[in-house]
Amino acid sequence: MKTVDKILQSIKRDGAVTAKQLAEEFNMTTMGARQHLQALEDDGVLAFHDVKVKVGRPTRHWSLTQKGHAQFADRHGELTIQMIDAVESVFGQDGIAKVTAERESKTIEHYQQALSDCHLLEQKLAALVTLREQEGYMAELHHIEDGYLLVENHCPICKAATRCPSLCQSELNVFQSLLGEQCTVERQEHIVLGQRRCTYKIQEK
C-alpha cells in the first residue's frame, strides 16, 4: 500500500491528525509527512484546521473532506439506490419494509452462525467486530468505563442507508438480536447524520 493510502486509512480510522503524529506512526520526518498532507490537500482530499495551544504556534490538524471520505468504497452504492427506487416504485413502502426485514433476517442468521461458539459478551463482540471488518466497516472495539464501544469508521452501505433510513435501524436490530436482552445497544454517533463514524455503546444490564 502506498504511503498516501496508509495516511488516508489512518485518518479515516482515527480522525484528525497532525504531521508529527503521522511522522511517528509511519517512521518518516515531520517535513515528509507535511509534504504528503499538503499534496492531499491540493487534491481536495484533506483539509486542515489550527488548534491554539498554551505556548507557541497553533497545531495544525488534518482531516478528510467529503471528497476524501468518498475515496473509500461504498459497495455498489448507485446500483443499490436504483434497486431501492425500483422496489419502492413497484411495491411501495411496504415492499421496502419487506426487503429490509429479509436482509435483516439473513444477516442475523449469518452472524448467529459465526457467533455460535461465543458465550461471553466480549467474545461475541470480538467476533462481531471481525465480521464487520470483513464487510468493510473498519470496525474496532473499545473498553469504556461502563461497557464497550463498537466503532465503525466507515459505512460501505452509506448511500443506500441515506436513501433508505430503515437500513440503519436494521443495523441496530441486528446487534440487539445477537447480544440478547441482557444488553442495551445505543447508537451515539452516526455517519448518515454527518458525523465521522458510527459508534454503538453496549452495556450489560
GULUMVO-980537 format. One record per residue (C-alpha): y, x, z. Coordinates in nm, 3 decimals. Layout:
<atoms>
{Y:Y; X:X; Z:Z}
...
</atoms>
This chain:
<atoms>
{Y:0.000; X:0.000; Z:0.000}
{Y:0.345; X:0.130; Z:-0.092}
{Y:0.588; X:0.217; Z:0.186}
{Y:0.827; X:-0.063; Z:0.088}
{Y:0.541; X:-0.313; Z:0.107}
{Y:0.448; X:-0.183; Z:0.453}
{Y:0.809; X:-0.222; Z:0.561}
{Y:0.820; X:-0.582; Z:0.438}
{Y:0.489; X:-0.658; Z:0.612}
{Y:0.625; X:-0.511; Z:0.936}
{Y:0.947; X:-0.714; Z:0.923}
{Y:0.755; X:-1.029; Z:0.832}
{Y:0.533; X:-0.985; Z:1.137}
{Y:0.784; X:-0.857; Z:1.391}
{Y:1.120; X:-0.986; Z:1.278}
{Y:1.442; X:-0.786; Z:1.253}
{Y:1.407; X:-0.408; Z:1.290}
{Y:1.629; X:-0.101; Z:1.298}
{Y:1.594; X:0.207; Z:1.079}
{Y:1.496; X:0.405; Z:1.388}
{Y:1.213; X:0.163; Z:1.471}
{Y:1.079; X:0.184; Z:1.116}
{Y:1.105; X:0.563; Z:1.116}
{Y:0.894; X:0.579; Z:1.432}
{Y:0.642; X:0.324; Z:1.302}
{Y:0.588; X:0.492; Z:0.966}
{Y:0.643; X:0.856; Z:1.068}
{Y:0.945; X:0.918; Z:0.846}
{Y:1.302; X:1.029; Z:0.902}
{Y:1.565; X:0.777; Z:1.002}
{Y:1.754; X:0.865; Z:0.684}
{Y:1.442; X:0.794; Z:0.478}
{Y:1.400; X:0.456; Z:0.649}
{Y:1.765; X:0.370; Z:0.581}
{Y:1.722; X:0.454; Z:0.212}
{Y:1.426; X:0.216; Z:0.186}
{Y:1.616; X:-0.056; Z:0.373}
{Y:1.924; X:-0.011; Z:0.155}
{Y:1.716; X:-0.035; Z:-0.163}
{Y:1.554; X:-0.355; Z:-0.038}
{Y:1.897; X:-0.496; Z:0.048}
{Y:2.018; X:-0.409; Z:-0.303}
{Y:1.723; X:-0.611; Z:-0.436}
{Y:1.828; X:-0.907; Z:-0.225}
{Y:1.508; X:-0.894; Z:-0.019}
{Y:1.668; X:-0.782; Z:0.309}
{Y:1.997; X:-0.850; Z:0.486}
{Y:2.141; X:-0.689; Z:0.799}
{Y:2.347; X:-0.782; Z:1.100}
{Y:2.507; X:-0.549; Z:1.352}
{Y:2.446; X:-0.583; Z:1.724}
{Y:2.704; X:-0.448; Z:1.966}
{Y:2.580; X:-0.206; Z:2.231}
{Y:2.748; X:-0.091; Z:2.550}
{Y:2.805; X:0.264; Z:2.427}
{Y:2.851; X:0.391; Z:2.074}
{Y:2.834; X:0.226; Z:1.734}
{Y:2.670; X:-0.115; Z:1.683}
{Y:2.300; X:-0.111; Z:1.598}
{Y:2.208; X:-0.237; Z:1.253}
{Y:1.914; X:-0.479; Z:1.236}
{Y:1.744; X:-0.572; Z:0.910}
{Y:1.561; X:-0.898; Z:0.839}
{Y:1.412; X:-1.083; Z:0.544}
{Y:1.628; X:-1.304; Z:0.325}
{Y:1.493; X:-1.622; Z:0.166}
{Y:1.404; X:-1.411; Z:-0.136}
{Y:1.226; X:-1.170; Z:0.098}
{Y:1.015; X:-1.445; Z:0.252}
{Y:0.929; X:-1.560; Z:-0.099}
{Y:0.761; X:-1.223; Z:-0.162}
{Y:0.469; X:-1.348; Z:0.047}
{Y:0.213; X:-1.574; Z:-0.111}
{Y:0.242; X:-1.949; Z:-0.083}
{Y:-0.100; X:-2.030; Z:-0.221}
{Y:-0.068; X:-2.233; Z:-0.539}
{Y:0.246; X:-2.394; Z:-0.396}
{Y:0.381; X:-2.558; Z:-0.709}
{Y:0.041; X:-2.687; Z:-0.819}
{Y:-0.021; X:-2.833; Z:-0.474}
{Y:0.312; X:-3.016; Z:-0.479}
{Y:0.228; X:-3.159; Z:-0.822}
{Y:-0.103; X:-3.281; Z:-0.686}
{Y:0.067; X:-3.439; Z:-0.382}
{Y:0.317; X:-3.614; Z:-0.611}
{Y:0.032; X:-3.739; Z:-0.830}
{Y:-0.166; X:-3.875; Z:-0.534}
{Y:0.143; X:-4.050; Z:-0.397}
{Y:0.226; X:-4.195; Z:-0.740}
{Y:-0.123; X:-4.337; Z:-0.792}
{Y:-0.233; X:-4.425; Z:-0.438}
{Y:0.092; X:-4.438; Z:-0.238}
{Y:0.146; X:-4.310; Z:0.115}
{Y:-0.196; X:-4.443; Z:0.214}
{Y:-0.351; X:-4.207; Z:-0.038}
{Y:-0.156; X:-3.910; Z:0.104}
{Y:-0.275; X:-4.003; Z:0.455}
{Y:-0.639; X:-4.019; Z:0.342}
{Y:-0.621; X:-3.683; Z:0.164}
{Y:-0.458; X:-3.520; Z:0.468}
{Y:-0.719; X:-3.671; Z:0.701}
{Y:-1.002; X:-3.549; Z:0.479}
{Y:-0.858; X:-3.195; Z:0.470}
{Y:-0.818; X:-3.203; Z:0.847}
{Y:-1.178; X:-3.318; Z:0.894}
{Y:-1.315; X:-3.044; Z:0.667}
{Y:-1.104; X:-2.779; Z:0.840}
{Y:-1.224; X:-2.885; Z:1.185}
{Y:-1.585; X:-2.879; Z:1.066}
{Y:-1.545; X:-2.530; Z:0.920}
{Y:-1.368; X:-2.394; Z:1.227}
{Y:-1.618; X:-2.551; Z:1.467}
{Y:-1.900; X:-2.368; Z:1.293}
{Y:-1.711; X:-2.040; Z:1.326}
{Y:-1.643; X:-2.105; Z:1.697}
{Y:-1.990; X:-2.235; Z:1.780}
{Y:-2.080; X:-1.929; Z:1.991}
{Y:-1.745; X:-1.920; Z:2.173}
{Y:-1.737; X:-2.081; Z:2.516}
{Y:-1.433; X:-1.932; Z:2.689}
{Y:-1.083; X:-2.027; Z:2.578}
{Y:-0.987; X:-1.669; Z:2.499}
{Y:-1.299; X:-1.630; Z:2.282}
{Y:-1.212; X:-1.945; Z:2.091}
{Y:-0.855; X:-1.831; Z:2.037}
{Y:-0.962; X:-1.486; Z:1.920}
{Y:-1.198; X:-1.643; Z:1.666}
{Y:-0.928; X:-1.888; Z:1.558}
{Y:-0.681; X:-1.604; Z:1.500}
{Y:-0.939; X:-1.426; Z:1.285}
{Y:-0.986; X:-1.739; Z:1.074}
{Y:-0.614; X:-1.794; Z:1.033}
{Y:-0.557; X:-1.428; Z:0.948}
{Y:-0.820; X:-1.452; Z:0.674}
{Y:-0.638; X:-1.755; Z:0.534}
{Y:-0.308; X:-1.571; Z:0.506}
{Y:-0.121; X:-1.692; Z:0.816}
{Y:-0.057; X:-1.340; Z:0.952}
{Y:-0.179; X:-1.469; Z:1.288}
{Y:-0.158; X:-1.299; Z:1.627}
{Y:-0.249; X:-1.395; Z:1.983}
{Y:-0.037; X:-1.301; Z:2.284}
{Y:-0.097; X:-1.348; Z:2.656}
{Y:0.203; X:-1.510; Z:2.824}
{Y:0.267; X:-1.582; Z:3.189}
{Y:0.131; X:-1.936; Z:3.185}
{Y:-0.117; X:-1.927; Z:2.897}
{Y:-0.135; X:-1.799; Z:2.541}
{Y:0.095; X:-1.787; Z:2.242}
{Y:-0.061; X:-1.824; Z:1.897}
{Y:0.181; X:-1.675; Z:1.644}
{Y:0.168; X:-1.734; Z:1.269}
{Y:0.418; X:-1.510; Z:1.093}
{Y:0.354; X:-1.665; Z:0.752}
{Y:0.257; X:-2.008; Z:0.621}
{Y:0.061; X:-1.995; Z:0.293}
{Y:0.099; X:-2.373; Z:0.251}
{Y:0.471; X:-2.387; Z:0.333}
{Y:0.582; X:-2.555; Z:0.009}
{Y:0.316; X:-2.822; Z:0.042}
{Y:0.397; X:-2.875; Z:0.411}
{Y:0.766; X:-2.911; Z:0.330}
{Y:0.681; X:-3.180; Z:0.076}
{Y:0.417; X:-3.340; Z:0.299}
{Y:0.506; X:-3.301; Z:0.671}
{Y:0.180; X:-3.465; Z:0.778}
{Y:0.010; X:-3.134; Z:0.693}
{Y:0.198; X:-2.973; Z:0.982}
{Y:0.088; X:-3.247; Z:1.222}
{Y:-0.264; X:-3.197; Z:1.091}
{Y:-0.249; X:-2.829; Z:1.191}
{Y:-0.169; X:-2.933; Z:1.548}
{Y:-0.450; X:-3.188; Z:1.541}
{Y:-0.698; X:-2.922; Z:1.429}
{Y:-0.602; X:-2.684; Z:1.710}
{Y:-0.614; X:-2.960; Z:1.972}
{Y:-0.952; X:-3.082; Z:1.850}
{Y:-1.100; X:-2.732; Z:1.856}
{Y:-0.972; X:-2.641; Z:2.201}
{Y:-1.054; X:-2.973; Z:2.361}
{Y:-0.892; X:-3.197; Z:2.618}
{Y:-0.884; X:-2.920; Z:2.877}
{Y:-0.597; X:-2.756; Z:2.686}
{Y:-0.250; X:-2.851; Z:2.571}
{Y:-0.114; X:-2.722; Z:2.240}
{Y:0.263; X:-2.727; Z:2.184}
{Y:0.440; X:-2.601; Z:1.872}
{Y:0.751; X:-2.412; Z:1.978}
{Y:0.873; X:-2.254; Z:1.652}
{Y:0.832; X:-2.397; Z:1.305}
{Y:0.875; X:-2.225; Z:0.967}
{Y:0.936; X:-2.556; Z:0.788}
{Y:1.242; X:-2.610; Z:1.011}
{Y:1.385; X:-2.275; Z:0.901}
{Y:1.255; X:-2.056; Z:1.181}
{Y:1.098; X:-1.717; Z:1.113}
{Y:0.748; X:-1.811; Z:1.224}
{Y:0.532; X:-2.084; Z:1.372}
{Y:0.427; X:-2.046; Z:1.733}
{Y:0.196; X:-2.255; Z:1.948}
{Y:0.192; X:-2.243; Z:2.327}
{Y:-0.160; X:-2.305; Z:2.458}
{Y:-0.231; X:-2.377; Z:2.823}
{Y:-0.535; X:-2.481; Z:3.021}
{Y:-0.477; X:-2.797; Z:3.220}
</atoms>
